[in-house]
Amino acid sequence: MNKGFKNLKKKAITLTLAFALSLSTITLAFADSSKVVTLGANLKPEQKQQMLKYFGVNENEAVVLEVNNAEERKYLQGVAGEEQLGKITISCSYVEPTSKGNGINVKTANLTWVTSSMIATTLSTAGVENANVIAAAPFAVSGTGALTGVMKAFEDATGKALPEDKKELATEELVTTGDLGDAIGQDKATGVINDIKSEIVKNGTSDTAQIAETINNITNNYNVNLTDAQFKQIEALMSKISQQDYDYNKIKDTLSNVSNNVDQNLQQLGESVKSSGIFDSISNWFGNLFKGSNDLGILETTNDELLGKDAKINATDEKAVNLPSTEEVEGFFAKITNWFSNLFNSNNEKANTESTTPSEPVSKDSETTQPKNATTENSNDSNTNDANNTPETSLETPSQENTQGSEIPPAQ
């Protein structure tokens, strides 16, 4: 009876694993059909292949589109200067629409002027509610063209066009935040713009005087003194946002996550962080307590080693930055395999023990001890693609970190 029960148990485990694997295959097949990659038109062929490998995508597994400078200028023209517009497009993106309630999760690599939080909050302005997004380049670029590629990829992945006026507002918000970031820092600028927008949308504020009061309150929380020009730029942006039909309940998770990320970053820098009201604090605490962790999806499949050890990696969720190395992943699966092996070996040993007569005791010396797997340390000696050595003078727009040489090539 025991033997029959054990065989039945093994069959049940096997069927369960097979069913789980079949479900995961179906889920992955469904998800892959809605993933879209955009590549900068001015990348070299080998750099395009490098970015696909970085995303962990084969060309036949996702839709691959190209983004050129003309598409960038469509939304940046009039809100960005010529030095920000540039003449080439390098930034790439990978977009995966997600289920309701997941919010917007963003990871960036080698972008110097925009951050993951900047892209996340501006995407909420564009009309995106739930998506996993990666924006990256094979070498350091400003990233002004990243938002254009992300919006294009999201539209293609969902089959639904984002409102043109909201896409223009998102681009204006990105430039406004970037300009302010040049003066007060990226994190603080992102927090200021994000929190002002959050208050405007949540309270349905449209009155000019109330918008101005909101700007003053938020900037005071961040200990920021705006110039007249900065104040007018933000006021004009928020006035336009107040005229839109945003549903705060659909974007509040993204806006809250951005605000929390900014607070954490500022605390690490030793900056003064705003203090929220007691009721907001309690609400956020309970919300985080009962909210499950986000499905980061594609953010956890990037091969960061391909971009080199000096690549600037940034994400709205720190779990997408501190990813395990290939060796660690292999070690994890080795432990799982050993666990199953030990489980069945243990069952076999128990069966042998039960079948042994009392006159023939089992010696302890017959037990086998499984060796522990040694932990493999990460190695920084991984080979990098030749594209990593591409001169940083060919940026899509000049960044503050790269000001030498002619960064914007002459018009073709």
SEDOZA-587488 format. One line per field, with one value per residue (C-alpha): residue in three letters; x, y, z; residue number from 1. Coordinates in steps of 0.2 Angstrom, whole numbers. Example, Ala and Ser with C-alpha at 12.3 -4.5 7.8 and 13.67 -1.06 7.14 Angstrom:
BEGIN
aa: [ALA | SER];
X: [62 | 68];
Y: [-22 | -5];
Z: [39 | 36];
i: [1 | 2];
END
This chain:
BEGIN
aa: [MET | ASN | LYS | GLY | PHE | LYS | ASN | LEU | LYS | LYS | LYS | ALA | ILE | THR | LEU | THR | LEU | ALA | PHE | ALA | LEU | SER | LEU | SER | THR | ILE | THR | LEU | ALA | PHE | ALA | ASP | SER | SER | LYS | VAL | VAL | THR | LEU | GLY | ALA | ASN | LEU | LYS | PRO | GLU | GLN | LYS | GLN | GLN | MET | LEU | LYS | TYR | PHE | GLY | VAL | ASN | GLU | ASN | GLU | ALA | VAL | VAL | LEU | GLU | VAL | ASN | ASN | ALA | GLU | GLU | ARG | LYS | TYR | LEU | GLN | GLY | VAL | ALA | GLY | GLU | GLU | GLN | LEU | GLY | LYS | ILE | THR | ILE | SER | CYS | SER | TYR | VAL | GLU | PRO | THR | SER | LYS | GLY | ASN | GLY | ILE | ASN | VAL | LYS | THR | ALA | ASN | LEU | THR | TRP | VAL | THR | SER | SER | MET | ILE | ALA | THR | THR | LEU | SER | THR | ALA | GLY | VAL | GLU | ASN | ALA | ASN | VAL | ILE | ALA | ALA | ALA | PRO | PHE | ALA | VAL | SER | GLY | THR | GLY | ALA | LEU | THR | GLY | VAL | MET | LYS | ALA | PHE | GLU | ASP | ALA | THR | GLY | LYS | ALA | LEU | PRO | GLU | ASP | LYS | LYS | GLU | LEU | ALA | THR | GLU | GLU | LEU | VAL | THR | THR | GLY | ASP | LEU | GLY | ASP | ALA | ILE | GLY | GLN | ASP | LYS | ALA | THR | GLY | VAL | ILE | ASN | ASP | ILE | LYS | SER | GLU | ILE | VAL | LYS | ASN | GLY | THR | SER | ASP | THR | ALA | GLN | ILE | ALA | GLU | THR | ILE | ASN | ASN | ILE | THR | ASN | ASN | TYR | ASN | VAL | ASN | LEU | THR | ASP | ALA | GLN | PHE | LYS | GLN | ILE | GLU | ALA | LEU | MET | SER | LYS | ILE | SER | GLN | GLN | ASP | TYR | ASP | TYR | ASN | LYS | ILE | LYS | ASP | THR | LEU | SER | ASN | VAL | SER | ASN | ASN | VAL | ASP | GLN | ASN | LEU | GLN | GLN | LEU | GLY | GLU | SER | VAL | LYS | SER | SER | GLY | ILE | PHE | ASP | SER | ILE | SER | ASN | TRP | PHE | GLY | ASN | LEU | PHE | LYS | GLY | SER | ASN | ASP | LEU | GLY | ILE | LEU | GLU | THR | THR | ASN | ASP | GLU | LEU | LEU | GLY | LYS | ASP | ALA | LYS | ILE | ASN | ALA | THR | ASP | GLU | LYS | ALA | VAL | ASN | LEU | PRO | SER | THR | GLU | GLU | VAL | GLU | GLY | PHE | PHE | ALA | LYS | ILE | THR | ASN | TRP | PHE | SER | ASN | LEU | PHE | ASN | SER | ASN | ASN | GLU | LYS | ALA | ASN | THR | GLU | SER | THR | THR | PRO | SER | GLU | PRO | VAL | SER | LYS | ASP | SER | GLU | THR | THR | GLN | PRO | LYS | ASN | ALA | THR | THR | GLU | ASN | SER | ASN | ASP | SER | ASN | THR | ASN | ASP | ALA | ASN | ASN | THR | PRO | GLU | THR | SER | LEU | GLU | THR | PRO | SER | GLN | GLU | ASN | THR | GLN | GLY | SER | GLU | ILE | PRO | PRO | ALA | GLN];
X: [0 | 14 | 23 | 7 | 4 | 22 | 20 | 3 | 12 | 26 | 13 | 4 | 19 | 24 | 7 | 7 | 24 | 19 | 3 | 12 | 25 | 11 | 2 | 18 | 21 | 4 | 6 | 23 | 16 | 2 | 13 | 26 | 13 | 11 | 29 | 37 | 54 | 60 | 77 | 86 | 87 | 105 | 112 | 124 | 118 | 129 | 123 | 105 | 109 | 117 | 102 | 91 | 102 | 102 | 83 | 84 | 74 | 75 | 68 | 55 | 49 | 43 | 38 | 54 | 51 | 63 | 62 | 70 | 74 | 59 | 47 | 56 | 54 | 36 | 33 | 49 | 48 | 42 | 45 | 64 | 79 | 89 | 103 | 90 | 82 | 98 | 99 | 101 | 91 | 100 | 88 | 79 | 64 | 56 | 37 | 26 | 8 | 3 | -13 | -24 | -16 | 2 | 6 | 20 | 37 | 53 | 71 | 84 | 102 | 115 | 102 | 110 | 97 | 81 | 78 | 66 | 55 | 54 | 49 | 36 | 27 | 27 | 20 | 5 | 3 | 3 | -12 | -2 | -9 | -1 | 16 | 33 | 46 | 64 | 73 | 91 | 106 | 122 | 132 | 129 | 116 | 104 | 89 | 77 | 71 | 67 | 49 | 45 | 50 | 41 | 25 | 26 | 30 | 15 | 3 | 9 | 8 | -10 | -16 | -23 | -17 | -13 | -22 | -11 | -13 | -8 | 8 | 12 | 9 | 20 | 34 | 33 | 33 | 49 | 58 | 51 | 57 | 74 | 77 | 72 | 84 | 98 | 96 | 91 | 95 | 85 | 77 | 71 | 65 | 55 | 48 | 42 | 34 | 26 | 19 | 12 | 3 | -3 | -12 | -19 | -27 | -32 | -41 | -47 | -39 | -41 | -41 | -25 | -23 | -25 | -13 | 0 | -4 | -1 | 16 | 21 | 16 | 25 | 41 | 41 | 40 | 56 | 65 | 66 | 65 | 60 | 65 | 50 | 54 | 54 | 37 | 29 | 35 | 28 | 12 | 9 | 11 | 0 | -14 | -14 | -14 | -29 | -39 | -37 | -49 | -37 | -44 | -33 | -38 | -30 | -13 | -11 | -1 | 12 | 12 | 14 | 28 | 38 | 36 | 42 | 57 | 62 | 60 | 72 | 85 | 85 | 87 | 102 | 109 | 106 | 93 | 79 | 63 | 46 | 34 | 17 | 2 | -2 | -18 | -8 | 6 | -7 | -15 | 1 | 7 | -9 | -9 | 9 | 5 | -9 | -3 | 7 | 24 | 23 | 25 | 42 | 41 | 54 | 63 | 70 | 76 | 89 | 108 | 116 | 133 | 132 | 133 | 148 | 152 | 151 | 133 | 122 | 107 | 91 | 74 | 58 | 59 | 76 | 73 | 75 | 93 | 100 | 97 | 106 | 120 | 120 | 130 | 118 | 103 | 111 | 116 | 98 | 92 | 105 | 99 | 81 | 87 | 97 | 82 | 71 | 85 | 87 | 68 | 67 | 83 | 76 | 60 | 69 | 80 | 65 | 57 | 72 | 73 | 54 | 58 | 73 | 70 | 74 | 88 | 97 | 98 | 103 | 120 | 122 | 137 | 126 | 118 | 124 | 128 | 124 | 139 | 134 | 135 | 148 | 142 | 149 | 154 | 150 | 164 | 167 | 178 | 163 | 167 | 158 | 152 | 163 | 149 | 152 | 168 | 158 | 163 | 151 | 152 | 138 | 124 | 107 | 107 | 121 | 122 | 130 | 142 | 148 | 152 | 168 | 168 | 154 | 140 | 127 | 133 | 129 | 112 | 112];
Y: [0 | 12 | 8 | 11 | 28 | 34 | 30 | 39 | 54 | 54 | 54 | 68 | 79 | 75 | 80 | 96 | 102 | 98 | 107 | 122 | 122 | 122 | 136 | 146 | 143 | 149 | 164 | 168 | 166 | 177 | 191 | 190 | 194 | 211 | 216 | 229 | 235 | 252 | 255 | 271 | 274 | 280 | 265 | 254 | 236 | 228 | 241 | 236 | 218 | 222 | 231 | 216 | 205 | 218 | 217 | 198 | 198 | 189 | 198 | 184 | 186 | 204 | 217 | 228 | 246 | 260 | 278 | 293 | 311 | 317 | 308 | 315 | 333 | 330 | 332 | 341 | 355 | 371 | 364 | 360 | 369 | 364 | 358 | 346 | 341 | 335 | 327 | 309 | 296 | 283 | 279 | 262 | 255 | 239 | 240 | 227 | 232 | 225 | 221 | 234 | 239 | 236 | 254 | 260 | 252 | 259 | 254 | 265 | 262 | 274 | 289 | 304 | 318 | 308 | 295 | 281 | 291 | 305 | 293 | 285 | 301 | 308 | 292 | 294 | 311 | 303 | 292 | 276 | 267 | 250 | 245 | 239 | 250 | 249 | 264 | 262 | 265 | 256 | 271 | 286 | 298 | 312 | 301 | 315 | 303 | 289 | 295 | 296 | 278 | 272 | 280 | 273 | 255 | 256 | 261 | 247 | 234 | 239 | 243 | 260 | 277 | 288 | 306 | 318 | 332 | 321 | 315 | 333 | 337 | 322 | 328 | 346 | 339 | 329 | 345 | 356 | 343 | 341 | 360 | 361 | 347 | 356 | 369 | 359 | 341 | 327 | 319 | 335 | 342 | 325 | 326 | 344 | 342 | 325 | 330 | 347 | 337 | 324 | 338 | 346 | 330 | 324 | 340 | 344 | 361 | 372 | 390 | 400 | 406 | 388 | 381 | 395 | 391 | 372 | 376 | 386 | 373 | 359 | 369 | 374 | 356 | 352 | 368 | 375 | 393 | 395 | 409 | 419 | 410 | 393 | 397 | 402 | 387 | 375 | 386 | 385 | 366 | 363 | 374 | 363 | 347 | 353 | 354 | 336 | 322 | 312 | 299 | 301 | 283 | 275 | 284 | 287 | 272 | 277 | 295 | 289 | 277 | 291 | 302 | 288 | 284 | 302 | 303 | 288 | 295 | 312 | 304 | 294 | 311 | 319 | 331 | 338 | 328 | 334 | 328 | 322 | 324 | 311 | 304 | 303 | 293 | 281 | 278 | 275 | 263 | 253 | 253 | 246 | 233 | 225 | 228 | 214 | 217 | 223 | 212 | 218 | 207 | 212 | 223 | 207 | 200 | 212 | 208 | 223 | 215 | 219 | 237 | 237 | 240 | 259 | 259 | 270 | 259 | 266 | 259 | 264 | 248 | 243 | 225 | 228 | 235 | 223 | 208 | 191 | 187 | 172 | 162 | 166 | 161 | 144 | 141 | 144 | 131 | 119 | 121 | 117 | 102 | 95 | 98 | 87 | 74 | 74 | 73 | 57 | 50 | 52 | 44 | 29 | 28 | 28 | 14 | 4 | 6 | 1 | -15 | -20 | -33 | -28 | -42 | -32 | -14 | 0 | 7 | 26 | 24 | 20 | 37 | 49 | 67 | 79 | 91 | 109 | 120 | 133 | 150 | 157 | 175 | 188 | 191 | 208 | 200 | 197 | 202 | 217 | 221 | 232 | 244 | 249 | 258 | 269 | 287 | 296 | 312 | 305 | 308 | 311 | 327 | 334 | 330 | 339 | 325 | 325 | 342 | 339 | 338 | 340 | 330 | 335 | 330 | 342 | 340 | 327];
Z: [0 | 4 | -12 | -22 | -13 | -16 | -35 | -35 | -26 | -39 | -53 | -45 | -44 | -62 | -68 | -58 | -64 | -82 | -80 | -73 | -87 | -100 | -92 | -91 | -109 | -114 | -103 | -111 | -129 | -125 | -117 | -131 | -144 | -136 | -133 | -145 | -147 | -154 | -160 | -164 | -183 | -182 | -173 | -182 | -187 | -174 | -161 | -165 | -162 | -146 | -139 | -144 | -134 | -120 | -120 | -121 | -137 | -153 | -169 | -171 | -153 | -153 | -165 | -169 | -175 | -179 | -172 | -182 | -177 | -187 | -176 | -161 | -168 | -170 | -151 | -146 | -158 | -149 | -132 | -133 | -140 | -155 | -143 | -136 | -152 | -160 | -177 | -174 | -164 | -153 | -139 | -139 | -130 | -125 | -119 | -112 | -108 | -91 | -82 | -72 | -56 | -60 | -64 | -74 | -70 | -79 | -81 | -90 | -95 | -102 | -101 | -93 | -95 | -91 | -77 | -75 | -63 | -76 | -89 | -78 | -73 | -90 | -97 | -85 | -93 | -110 | -105 | -101 | -85 | -84 | -93 | -90 | -100 | -103 | -111 | -116 | -127 | -131 | -124 | -114 | -122 | -115 | -119 | -125 | -139 | -127 | -123 | -141 | -144 | -129 | -134 | -151 | -144 | -132 | -146 | -157 | -143 | -138 | -155 | -147 | -151 | -136 | -137 | -147 | -135 | -120 | -130 | -133 | -114 | -109 | -120 | -113 | -95 | -99 | -106 | -91 | -78 | -87 | -88 | -69 | -66 | -74 | -60 | -44 | -48 | -57 | -42 | -34 | -51 | -54 | -37 | -38 | -55 | -51 | -34 | -42 | -55 | -43 | -33 | -48 | -55 | -38 | -33 | -50 | -49 | -64 | -56 | -60 | -42 | -35 | -47 | -42 | -23 | -27 | -35 | -20 | -7 | -16 | -20 | -1 | 4 | -7 | -1 | -19 | -24 | -42 | -54 | -62 | -78 | -70 | -61 | -77 | -86 | -73 | -72 | -90 | -90 | -76 | -83 | -98 | -88 | -78 | -94 | -97 | -91 | -81 | -69 | -53 | -47 | -62 | -61 | -42 | -40 | -53 | -46 | -28 | -33 | -41 | -26 | -15 | -26 | -26 | -7 | -5 | -17 | -9 | 8 | 2 | -4 | 13 | 6 | 15 | 11 | 12 | 26 | 20 | 31 | 44 | 35 | 19 | 28 | 36 | 19 | 10 | 24 | 23 | 4 | 3 | 16 | 6 | -11 | -19 | -27 | -45 | -60 | -67 | -82 | -95 | -83 | -75 | -91 | -97 | -99 | -90 | -93 | -111 | -108 | -98 | -80 | -82 | -89 | -79 | -74 | -66 | -61 | -52 | -43 | -36 | -39 | -57 | -54 | -42 | -54 | -51 | -62 | -74 | -62 | -48 | -58 | -63 | -45 | -40 | -52 | -47 | -29 | -35 | -44 | -29 | -18 | -29 | -30 | -11 | -9 | -20 | -13 | 5 | 0 | -7 | 8 | 19 | 9 | 10 | 29 | 31 | 21 | 32 | 46 | 64 | 64 | 50 | 56 | 44 | 47 | 48 | 38 | 23 | 23 | 9 | 12 | -3 | -5 | -4 | -20 | -19 | -22 | -38 | -37 | -50 | -63 | -71 | -84 | -96 | -114 | -120 | -138 | -148 | -149 | -131 | -137 | -149 | -146 | -134 | -146 | -157 | -144 | -150 | -139 | -129 | -111 | -97 | -94 | -112 | -119 | -129 | -148 | -161 | -153 | -166 | -183 | -198 | -207 | -220];
i: [1 | 2 | 3 | 4 | 5 | 6 | 7 | 8 | 9 | 10 | 11 | 12 | 13 | 14 | 15 | 16 | 17 | 18 | 19 | 20 | 21 | 22 | 23 | 24 | 25 | 26 | 27 | 28 | 29 | 30 | 31 | 32 | 33 | 34 | 35 | 36 | 37 | 38 | 39 | 40 | 41 | 42 | 43 | 44 | 45 | 46 | 47 | 48 | 49 | 50 | 51 | 52 | 53 | 54 | 55 | 56 | 57 | 58 | 59 | 60 | 61 | 62 | 63 | 64 | 65 | 66 | 67 | 68 | 69 | 70 | 71 | 72 | 73 | 74 | 75 | 76 | 77 | 78 | 79 | 80 | 81 | 82 | 83 | 84 | 85 | 86 | 87 | 88 | 89 | 90 | 91 | 92 | 93 | 94 | 95 | 96 | 97 | 98 | 99 | 100 | 101 | 102 | 103 | 104 | 105 | 106 | 107 | 108 | 109 | 110 | 111 | 112 | 113 | 114 | 115 | 116 | 117 | 118 | 119 | 120 | 121 | 122 | 123 | 124 | 125 | 126 | 127 | 128 | 129 | 130 | 131 | 132 | 133 | 134 | 135 | 136 | 137 | 138 | 139 | 140 | 141 | 142 | 143 | 144 | 145 | 146 | 147 | 148 | 149 | 150 | 151 | 152 | 153 | 154 | 155 | 156 | 157 | 158 | 159 | 160 | 161 | 162 | 163 | 164 | 165 | 166 | 167 | 168 | 169 | 170 | 171 | 172 | 173 | 174 | 175 | 176 | 177 | 178 | 179 | 180 | 181 | 182 | 183 | 184 | 185 | 186 | 187 | 188 | 189 | 190 | 191 | 192 | 193 | 194 | 195 | 196 | 197 | 198 | 199 | 200 | 201 | 202 | 203 | 204 | 205 | 206 | 207 | 208 | 209 | 210 | 211 | 212 | 213 | 214 | 215 | 216 | 217 | 218 | 219 | 220 | 221 | 222 | 223 | 224 | 225 | 226 | 227 | 228 | 229 | 230 | 231 | 232 | 233 | 234 | 235 | 236 | 237 | 238 | 239 | 240 | 241 | 242 | 243 | 244 | 245 | 246 | 247 | 248 | 249 | 250 | 251 | 252 | 253 | 254 | 255 | 256 | 257 | 258 | 259 | 260 | 261 | 262 | 263 | 264 | 265 | 266 | 267 | 268 | 269 | 270 | 271 | 272 | 273 | 274 | 275 | 276 | 277 | 278 | 279 | 280 | 281 | 282 | 283 | 284 | 285 | 286 | 287 | 288 | 289 | 290 | 291 | 292 | 293 | 294 | 295 | 296 | 297 | 298 | 299 | 300 | 301 | 302 | 303 | 304 | 305 | 306 | 307 | 308 | 309 | 310 | 311 | 312 | 313 | 314 | 315 | 316 | 317 | 318 | 319 | 320 | 321 | 322 | 323 | 324 | 325 | 326 | 327 | 328 | 329 | 330 | 331 | 332 | 333 | 334 | 335 | 336 | 337 | 338 | 339 | 340 | 341 | 342 | 343 | 344 | 345 | 346 | 347 | 348 | 349 | 350 | 351 | 352 | 353 | 354 | 355 | 356 | 357 | 358 | 359 | 360 | 361 | 362 | 363 | 364 | 365 | 366 | 367 | 368 | 369 | 370 | 371 | 372 | 373 | 374 | 375 | 376 | 377 | 378 | 379 | 380 | 381 | 382 | 383 | 384 | 385 | 386 | 387 | 388 | 389 | 390 | 391 | 392 | 393 | 394 | 395 | 396 | 397 | 398 | 399 | 400 | 401 | 402 | 403 | 404 | 405 | 406 | 407 | 408 | 409 | 410 | 411 | 412];
END
